[in-house]
Amino acid sequence: MTAPPPVWKIALAALPALLACAAAQAGDANKGRQLYGSHCAICHGQTGRSTMAGAPHFDRGEGLLRPDADLLASIRNGKNASPAYRGILSDREILDVVAFMRTLQ
Ligand code: HEC
């Protein structure tokens, strides 16, 4: 019987998958711009200056001071007048939108 591989070997074997996962998390701001334009700009403004009372101004960073994962959950589930995008945009697309929102100033 051979000894089980040491832990570091297992960790090393998993590394490419972990790196691929991290890369997949980062959104594409260019794709996000389009999606934001068709889904969000009507209330939040294409430049992030909101056109609807009560909607955060993303150009001032309002609502953006938190990790992408939190924003993803918030956009998926919606909040009051901000519609839920679960089933309308994929998580991938929402992360693209988040990446775009982070370019607004
Ligand atoms: C119909 C108008 C409307 C549309 C369309 C809309 N929002 Fe909103 N959004 C709002 C309003 C109003 C709020 C403030 C909600 C509150 O805090 O009560 C808000 C809040 C938010 C917040 C902060 C939520 C929080 O957890 O504090 C985020 C992030 C957000 N919207 C992202 C988006 C994105 C991304 C889109 C497009 C995919 C979008 N919204 C589309 C009106 C809208």
Residues whose N, C-alpha, C, O or C-beta is under 5 A from the ligand:
A	BS01	HEC	H39 C40 C43 A53 G54 A55 P56 G63 S74 I75 K79 N80 A81 S82 P83 V97
